[in-house]
């Protein structure tokens, strides 16, 4: 019975659409995250002088807000994925499951 259900799900065109959309979205967010993270690492490696430059009259340098941006960006990207997964991907999954079990 379980194998039969799995085969029905794999044969459903909506399942293939869900996998395609979810994978594309996940890879897009992964690419953005890697761009931001590795951009920061490359900035550390090749432009230390900029990161050591003070932002004003205080003691904070540009490295701190840029590093904080990387952390906040990570949280935002995760939130964006979770929000879309909870709205669109879960609804599609439930619809596929209901259609296959009927």
Secondary structure as the mmCIF struct_conf table of DSSP 4:
data_model
#
loop_
_struct_conf.conf_type_id
_struct_conf.id
_struct_conf.beg_label_comp_id
_struct_conf.beg_label_asym_id
_struct_conf.beg_label_seq_id
_struct_conf.end_label_comp_id
_struct_conf.end_label_asym_id
_struct_conf.end_label_seq_id
HELX_RH_AL_P HELX_RH_AL_P1 UNK A 2 UNK A 11
HELX_RH_AL_P HELX_RH_AL_P2 UNK A 13 UNK A 46
HELX_RH_AL_P HELX_RH_AL_P3 UNK A 48 UNK A 52
BEND BEND1 UNK A 53 UNK A 53
STRN STRN1 UNK A 54 UNK A 54
BEND BEND2 UNK A 55 UNK A 59
STRN STRN2 UNK A 61 UNK A 61
HELX_RH_AL_P HELX_RH_AL_P4 UNK A 62 UNK A 84
HELX_RH_PI_P HELX_RH_PI_P1 UNK A 85 UNK A 89
HELX_RH_AL_P HELX_RH_AL_P5 UNK A 90 UNK A 101
#
